[in-house]
Each structure stands twice: as C-alpha cells, then as structure tokens.
Amino acid sequence: MAIAYFLDPLADRLEALRVPRSIAAGLIIVAFFLVVTLLLMLIVRRSSRRCPRSSVPPQYFTSAVATVRPLVTASWRDSAPRPRRTCHSRSRGPDLAGFSAPW
C-alpha cells in the first residue's frame, strides 16, 4: 500500500504525458519488480563473494533430500487420485441402450 502511495506521482506524470492510467500502472509495476529483482541479484552476488566455498552445504543438501524424499513420496502416494471403480453388474437396473427417445 505504501509503495502504491509513493509511486502514484509517477503515474500522474505518465498520465500527463497522455499515457492511459492502466498502461502507466502496468509499466510502473513491471519497472518496480525489475528494479527489485536486479537489487536482489546484486545483493546475492556481493554476498556470495564474501562467503567461502566449501563442501559442507552439498552434504547437508544430500542428507536433507534423503530425509525428505520418503515423506514426500509417501504423502504423494496417499494424495494421488484413485481410479474409479465402476459397477458393470446388471443387478442395478436394466440396460438403457435400447430405450432412447425416438427422433
């Protein structure tokens, strides 16, 4: 909400340049997320230069995957849709194949 409040004057300026407000809002949103993404990329790049590289994170990752994989596959197996069981028995009623309305 605060971001919209601070970016409203920019939308007003674009509107003064005869840009429709909906297009101005779209341009502002795209530009805002582009700037945020670029800043995050810059921060990650700078922080990765300061962190020493070691083999410890991959070991943690492989052990975490080994721990989580059985849980995920078990929950996936439980939540998978089950095939419908159809009853082909004639005891539930007559076969309606020949009872269609005459055209």
VMD Tcl script that builds the backbone (N, CA, C; Angstrom):
set m [mol new atoms 309]
animate dup $m
set s [atomselect $m all]
$s set {name element resname resid chain x y z} {
  {N N MET 1 A 0.828 -1.172 0.000}
  {CA C MET 1 A 0.000 0.000 0.000}
  {C C MET 1 A 0.883 1.250 0.000}
  {N N ALA 2 A 1.936 1.220 0.775}
  {CA C ALA 2 A 2.834 2.366 0.841}
  {C C ALA 2 A 3.573 2.548 -0.484}
  {N N ILE 3 A 3.896 1.439 -1.140}
  {CA C ILE 3 A 4.587 1.522 -2.426}
  {C C ILE 3 A 3.681 2.203 -3.441}
  {N N ALA 4 A 2.396 1.852 -3.458}
  {CA C ALA 4 A 1.444 2.486 -4.374}
  {C C ALA 4 A 1.319 3.972 -4.064}
  {N N TYR 5 A 1.347 4.315 -2.793}
  {CA C TYR 5 A 1.256 5.731 -2.401}
  {C C TYR 5 A 2.450 6.515 -2.923}
  {N N PHE 6 A 3.649 5.942 -2.850}
  {CA C PHE 6 A 4.832 6.665 -3.294}
  {C C PHE 6 A 4.985 6.667 -4.814}
  {N N LEU 7 A 4.408 5.687 -5.490}
  {CA C LEU 7 A 4.531 5.633 -6.944}
  {C C LEU 7 A 3.371 6.308 -7.668}
  {N N ASP 8 A 2.370 6.795 -6.951}
  {CA C ASP 8 A 1.247 7.484 -7.569}
  {C C ASP 8 A 1.664 8.755 -8.318}
  {N N PRO 9 A 2.585 9.574 -7.794}
  {CA C PRO 9 A 3.010 10.753 -8.574}
  {C C PRO 9 A 3.635 10.374 -9.920}
  {N N LEU 10 A 4.309 9.257 -9.988}
  {CA C LEU 10 A 4.871 8.810 -11.261}
  {C C LEU 10 A 3.749 8.460 -12.238}
  {N N ALA 11 A 2.709 7.828 -11.738}
  {CA C ALA 11 A 1.555 7.531 -12.593}
  {C C ALA 11 A 0.881 8.815 -13.056}
  {N N ASP 12 A 0.817 9.811 -12.186}
  {CA C ASP 12 A 0.240 11.097 -12.581}
  {C C ASP 12 A 1.073 11.767 -13.674}
  {N N ARG 13 A 2.391 11.684 -13.577}
  {CA C ARG 13 A 3.255 12.281 -14.609}
  {C C ARG 13 A 3.087 11.565 -15.949}
  {N N LEU 14 A 3.005 10.230 -15.896}
  {CA C LEU 14 A 2.792 9.489 -17.136}
  {C C LEU 14 A 1.421 9.800 -17.726}
  {N N GLU 15 A 0.448 10.015 -16.869}
  {CA C GLU 15 A -0.886 10.380 -17.343}
  {C C GLU 15 A -0.884 11.769 -17.976}
  {N N ALA 16 A -0.059 12.659 -17.452}
  {CA C ALA 16 A 0.065 13.990 -18.049}
  {C C ALA 16 A 0.720 13.919 -19.425}
  {N N LEU 17 A 1.520 12.870 -19.651}
  {CA C LEU 17 A 2.141 12.667 -20.960}
  {C C LEU 17 A 1.206 11.894 -21.904}
  {N N ARG 18 A -0.074 11.813 -21.555}
  {CA C ARG 18 A -1.123 11.190 -22.356}
  {C C ARG 18 A -0.983 9.668 -22.446}
  {N N VAL 19 A -0.408 9.066 -21.430}
  {CA C VAL 19 A -0.360 7.610 -21.332}
  {C C VAL 19 A -1.568 7.193 -20.493}
  {N N PRO 20 A -2.386 6.255 -20.982}
  {CA C PRO 20 A -3.539 5.819 -20.169}
  {C C PRO 20 A -3.085 5.285 -18.803}
  {N N ARG 21 A -3.916 5.519 -17.807}
  {CA C ARG 21 A -3.531 5.175 -16.437}
  {C C ARG 21 A -3.304 3.672 -16.270}
  {N N SER 22 A -4.064 2.832 -16.936}
  {CA C SER 22 A -3.872 1.388 -16.798}
  {C C SER 22 A -2.524 0.963 -17.379}
  {N N ILE 23 A -2.137 1.538 -18.501}
  {CA C ILE 23 A -0.824 1.228 -19.086}
  {C C ILE 23 A 0.286 1.783 -18.211}
  {N N ALA 24 A 0.083 2.979 -17.661}
  {CA C ALA 24 A 1.079 3.561 -16.756}
  {C C ALA 24 A 1.258 2.687 -15.521}
  {N N ALA 25 A 0.146 2.173 -14.982}
  {CA C ALA 25 A 0.235 1.306 -13.805}
  {C C ALA 25 A 0.987 0.024 -14.148}
  {N N GLY 26 A 0.707 -0.548 -15.310}
  {CA C GLY 26 A 1.419 -1.754 -15.725}
  {C C GLY 26 A 2.902 -1.512 -15.899}
  {N N LEU 27 A 3.260 -0.390 -16.521}
  {CA C LEU 27 A 4.675 -0.051 -16.692}
  {C C LEU 27 A 5.378 0.148 -15.351}
  {N N ILE 28 A 4.691 0.794 -14.436}
  {CA C ILE 28 A 5.276 1.033 -13.109}
  {C C ILE 28 A 5.480 -0.287 -12.370}
  {N N ILE 29 A 4.511 -1.184 -12.461}
  {CA C ILE 29 A 4.636 -2.480 -11.777}
  {C C ILE 29 A 5.792 -3.284 -12.354}
  {N N VAL 30 A 5.884 -3.333 -13.686}
  {CA C VAL 30 A 6.980 -4.073 -14.321}
  {C C VAL 30 A 8.320 -3.457 -13.946}
  {N N ALA 31 A 8.419 -2.133 -13.996}
  {CA C ALA 31 A 9.675 -1.470 -13.643}
  {C C ALA 31 A 10.030 -1.700 -12.176}
  {N N PHE 32 A 9.041 -1.685 -11.290}
  {CA C PHE 32 A 9.297 -1.901 -9.867}
  {C C PHE 32 A 9.854 -3.296 -9.623}
  {N N PHE 33 A 9.213 -4.317 -10.202}
  {CA C PHE 33 A 9.702 -5.679 -9.992}
  {C C PHE 33 A 11.045 -5.912 -10.668}
  {N N LEU 34 A 11.299 -5.239 -11.768}
  {CA C LEU 34 A 12.601 -5.333 -12.413}
  {C C LEU 34 A 13.695 -4.756 -11.524}
  {N N VAL 35 A 13.430 -3.606 -10.927}
  {CA C VAL 35 A 14.408 -2.980 -10.029}
  {C C VAL 35 A 14.637 -3.852 -8.798}
  {N N VAL 36 A 13.570 -4.388 -8.216}
  {CA C VAL 36 A 13.711 -5.244 -7.030}
  {C C VAL 36 A 14.513 -6.494 -7.368}
  {N N THR 37 A 14.241 -7.094 -8.530}
  {CA C THR 37 A 14.977 -8.293 -8.946}
  {C C THR 37 A 16.451 -7.983 -9.155}
  {N N LEU 38 A 16.745 -6.878 -9.803}
  {CA C LEU 38 A 18.141 -6.507 -10.030}
  {C C LEU 38 A 18.866 -6.231 -8.721}
  {N N LEU 39 A 18.197 -5.589 -7.786}
  {CA C LEU 39 A 18.819 -5.339 -6.478}
  {C C LEU 39 A 19.085 -6.647 -5.735}
  {N N LEU 40 A 18.145 -7.574 -5.776}
  {CA C LEU 40 A 18.364 -8.864 -5.117}
  {C C LEU 40 A 19.508 -9.631 -5.762}
  {N N MET 41 A 19.589 -9.572 -7.089}
  {CA C MET 41 A 20.695 -10.241 -7.772}
  {C C MET 41 A 22.034 -9.624 -7.377}
  {N N LEU 42 A 22.063 -8.311 -7.245}
  {CA C LEU 42 A 23.293 -7.628 -6.841}
  {C C LEU 42 A 23.683 -8.014 -5.418}
  {N N ILE 43 A 22.708 -8.075 -4.529}
  {CA C ILE 43 A 22.987 -8.432 -3.134}
  {C C ILE 43 A 23.499 -9.865 -3.045}
  {N N VAL 44 A 22.874 -10.787 -3.770}
  {CA C VAL 44 A 23.304 -12.181 -3.730}
  {C C VAL 44 A 24.703 -12.321 -4.314}
  {N N ARG 45 A 24.972 -11.607 -5.377}
  {CA C ARG 45 A 26.295 -11.696 -5.988}
  {C C ARG 45 A 27.380 -11.167 -5.046}
  {N N ARG 46 A 27.100 -10.058 -4.418}
  {CA C ARG 46 A 28.102 -9.492 -3.491}
  {C C ARG 46 A 28.296 -10.375 -2.265}
  {N N SER 47 A 27.221 -10.941 -1.759}
  {CA C SER 47 A 27.358 -11.776 -0.573}
  {C C SER 47 A 28.014 -13.114 -0.908}
  {N N SER 48 A 27.839 -13.596 -2.139}
  {CA C SER 48 A 28.478 -14.862 -2.495}
  {C C SER 48 A 29.988 -14.697 -2.638}
  {N N ARG 49 A 30.435 -13.509 -2.931}
  {CA C ARG 49 A 31.885 -13.271 -3.000}
  {C C ARG 49 A 32.531 -13.328 -1.617}
  {N N ARG 50 A 31.762 -12.967 -0.609}
  {CA C ARG 50 A 32.320 -12.920 0.747}
  {C C ARG 50 A 32.295 -14.280 1.426}
  {N N CYS 51 A 31.417 -15.161 1.008}
  {CA C CYS 51 A 31.293 -16.467 1.646}
  {C C CYS 51 A 32.290 -17.433 1.028}
  {N N PRO 52 A 33.055 -18.117 1.858}
  {CA C PRO 52 A 33.971 -19.111 1.301}
  {C C PRO 52 A 33.204 -20.324 0.804}
  {N N ARG 53 A 33.696 -20.884 -0.258}
  {CA C ARG 53 A 33.047 -22.069 -0.820}
  {C C ARG 53 A 33.641 -23.307 -0.150}
  {N N SER 54 A 32.761 -24.197 0.252}
  {CA C SER 54 A 33.201 -25.429 0.889}
  {C C SER 54 A 32.267 -26.554 0.467}
  {N N SER 55 A 32.571 -27.744 0.887}
  {CA C SER 55 A 31.758 -28.897 0.515}
  {C C SER 55 A 30.690 -29.202 1.560}
  {N N VAL 56 A 30.566 -28.399 2.592}
  {CA C VAL 56 A 29.603 -28.674 3.647}
  {C C VAL 56 A 28.157 -28.494 3.171}
  {N N PRO 57 A 27.788 -27.429 2.460}
  {CA C PRO 57 A 26.391 -27.309 2.042}
  {C C PRO 57 A 25.900 -28.461 1.170}
  {N N PRO 58 A 26.672 -28.987 0.208}
  {CA C PRO 58 A 26.157 -30.125 -0.543}
  {C C PRO 58 A 25.907 -31.355 0.328}
  {N N GLN 59 A 26.722 -31.569 1.374}
  {CA C GLN 59 A 26.484 -32.701 2.261}
  {C C GLN 59 A 25.175 -32.520 3.016}
  {N N TYR 60 A 24.921 -31.303 3.491}
  {CA C TYR 60 A 23.656 -31.037 4.157}
  {C C TYR 60 A 22.491 -31.233 3.194}
  {N N PHE 61 A 22.684 -30.795 1.962}
  {CA C PHE 61 A 21.622 -30.911 0.968}
  {C C PHE 61 A 21.299 -32.369 0.675}
  {N N THR 62 A 22.311 -33.186 0.475}
  {CA C THR 62 A 22.046 -34.594 0.169}
  {C C THR 62 A 21.399 -35.316 1.344}
  {N N SER 63 A 21.820 -34.991 2.564}
  {CA C SER 63 A 21.190 -35.634 3.720}
  {C C SER 63 A 19.751 -35.150 3.895}
  {N N ALA 64 A 19.501 -33.882 3.603}
  {CA C ALA 64 A 18.134 -33.362 3.702}
  {C C ALA 64 A 17.239 -34.011 2.650}
  {N N VAL 65 A 17.746 -34.175 1.445}
  {CA C VAL 65 A 16.967 -34.825 0.395}
  {C C VAL 65 A 16.687 -36.268 0.768}
  {N N ALA 66 A 17.677 -36.959 1.315}
  {CA C ALA 66 A 17.486 -38.352 1.718}
  {C C ALA 66 A 16.460 -38.467 2.835}
  {N N THR 67 A 16.375 -37.467 3.705}
  {CA C THR 67 A 15.410 -37.494 4.797}
  {C C THR 67 A 14.006 -37.166 4.309}
  {N N VAL 68 A 13.888 -36.207 3.418}
  {CA C VAL 68 A 12.583 -35.715 2.995}
  {C C VAL 68 A 11.954 -36.586 1.909}
  {N N ARG 69 A 12.743 -37.206 1.064}
  {CA C ARG 69 A 12.212 -37.972 -0.069}
  {C C ARG 69 A 11.191 -39.030 0.336}
  {N N PRO 70 A 11.436 -39.872 1.366}
  {CA C PRO 70 A 10.402 -40.858 1.722}
  {C C PRO 70 A 9.106 -40.208 2.195}
  {N N LEU 71 A 9.204 -39.089 2.884}
  {CA C LEU 71 A 7.995 -38.413 3.350}
  {C C LEU 71 A 7.180 -37.865 2.188}
  {N N VAL 72 A 7.869 -37.288 1.214}
  {CA C VAL 72 A 7.180 -36.700 0.067}
  {C C VAL 72 A 6.540 -37.779 -0.788}
  {N N THR 73 A 7.269 -38.837 -1.049}
  {CA C THR 73 A 6.695 -39.885 -1.892}
  {C C THR 73 A 5.532 -40.575 -1.193}
  {N N ALA 74 A 5.608 -40.747 0.133}
  {CA C ALA 74 A 4.500 -41.367 0.857}
  {C C ALA 74 A 3.271 -40.466 0.821}
  {N N SER 75 A 3.451 -39.166 1.038}
  {CA C SER 75 A 2.296 -38.269 1.016}
  {C C SER 75 A 1.754 -38.129 -0.394}
  {N N TRP 76 A 2.619 -38.197 -1.401}
  {CA C TRP 76 A 2.157 -38.122 -2.782}
  {C C TRP 76 A 1.340 -39.355 -3.130}
  {N N ARG 77 A 1.806 -40.505 -2.667}
  {CA C ARG 77 A 1.094 -41.746 -2.938}
  {C C ARG 77 A -0.277 -41.728 -2.277}
  {N N ASP 78 A -0.370 -41.126 -1.070}
  {CA C ASP 78 A -1.645 -41.082 -0.362}
  {C C ASP 78 A -2.613 -40.097 -0.996}
  {N N SER 79 A -2.104 -39.016 -1.580}
  {CA C SER 79 A -2.985 -37.992 -2.120}
  {C C SER 79 A -3.249 -38.155 -3.608}
  {N N ALA 80 A -2.669 -39.149 -4.237}
  {CA C ALA 80 A -2.898 -39.374 -5.668}
  {C C ALA 80 A -4.339 -39.816 -5.883}
  {N N PRO 81 A -4.950 -39.340 -6.972}
  {CA C PRO 81 A -6.338 -39.749 -7.213}
  {C C PRO 81 A -6.441 -41.237 -7.493}
  {N N ARG 82 A -7.428 -41.843 -6.920}
  {CA C ARG 82 A -7.637 -43.271 -7.094}
  {C C ARG 82 A -8.544 -43.504 -8.304}
  {N N PRO 83 A -8.318 -44.579 -9.035}
  {CA C PRO 83 A -9.208 -44.859 -10.170}
  {C C PRO 83 A -10.609 -45.206 -9.685}
  {N N ARG 84 A -11.582 -44.789 -10.461}
  {CA C ARG 84 A -12.966 -45.075 -10.087}
  {C C ARG 84 A -13.271 -46.549 -10.328}
  {N N ARG 85 A -14.049 -47.074 -9.441}
  {CA C ARG 85 A -14.494 -48.442 -9.621}
  {C C ARG 85 A -15.900 -48.382 -10.211}
  {N N THR 86 A -16.054 -48.950 -11.353}
  {CA C THR 86 A -17.367 -48.949 -11.988}
  {C C THR 86 A -18.013 -50.307 -11.802}
  {N N CYS 87 A -19.281 -50.273 -11.657}
  {CA C CYS 87 A -20.033 -51.493 -11.466}
  {C C CYS 87 A -20.652 -51.874 -12.805}
  {N N HIS 88 A -20.272 -53.014 -13.339}
  {CA C HIS 88 A -20.811 -53.473 -14.611}
  {C C HIS 88 A -21.886 -54.529 -14.409}
  {N N SER 89 A -22.377 -54.606 -13.229}
  {CA C SER 89 A -23.377 -55.604 -12.901}
  {C C SER 89 A -24.735 -55.149 -13.433}
  {N N ARG 90 A -25.565 -56.086 -13.879}
  {CA C ARG 90 A -26.902 -55.766 -14.382}
  {C C ARG 90 A -27.920 -55.734 -13.244}
  {N N SER 91 A -27.496 -55.989 -12.056}
  {CA C SER 91 A -28.432 -56.027 -10.945}
  {C C SER 91 A -28.864 -54.629 -10.508}
  {N N ARG 92 A -28.202 -53.601 -10.982}
  {CA C ARG 92 A -28.524 -52.243 -10.555}
  {C C ARG 92 A -29.647 -51.643 -11.388}
  {N N GLY 93 A -30.066 -52.274 -12.432}
  {CA C GLY 93 A -31.139 -51.739 -13.256}
  {C C GLY 93 A -31.016 -52.257 -14.667}
  {N N PRO 94 A -32.022 -51.993 -15.502}
  {CA C PRO 94 A -31.987 -52.510 -16.863}
  {C C PRO 94 A -30.960 -51.772 -17.713}
  {N N ASP 95 A -30.536 -52.425 -18.756}
  {CA C ASP 95 A -29.618 -51.808 -19.723}
  {C C ASP 95 A -30.414 -50.786 -20.526}
  {N N LEU 96 A -29.992 -49.549 -20.538}
  {CA C LEU 96 A -30.736 -48.478 -21.172}
  {C C LEU 96 A -30.308 -48.218 -22.611}
  {N N ALA 97 A -29.557 -49.107 -23.215}
  {CA C ALA 97 A -29.034 -48.860 -24.552}
  {C C ALA 97 A -30.148 -48.779 -25.599}
  {N N GLY 98 A -31.202 -49.530 -25.469}
  {CA C GLY 98 A -32.254 -49.526 -26.481}
  {C C GLY 98 A -33.439 -48.664 -26.122}
  {N N PHE 99 A -33.371 -47.880 -25.046}
  {CA C PHE 99 A -34.517 -47.105 -24.585}
  {C C PHE 99 A -34.391 -45.610 -24.870}
  {N N SER 100 A -33.706 -45.232 -25.921}
  {CA C SER 100 A -33.573 -43.805 -26.219}
  {C C SER 100 A -34.848 -43.291 -26.859}
  {N N ALA 101 A -35.056 -42.019 -26.792}
  {CA C ALA 101 A -36.273 -41.417 -27.350}
  {C C ALA 101 A -36.215 -41.463 -28.876}
  {N N PRO 102 A -37.311 -41.757 -29.534}
  {CA C PRO 102 A -37.300 -41.798 -30.998}
  {C C PRO 102 A -37.174 -40.393 -31.570}
  {N N TRP 103 A -36.422 -40.253 -32.611}
  {CA C TRP 103 A -36.227 -38.947 -33.242}
  {C C TRP 103 A -37.254 -38.799 -34.263}
}
mol reanalyze $m
mol bondsrecalc $m
mol representation Tube
mol addrep $m
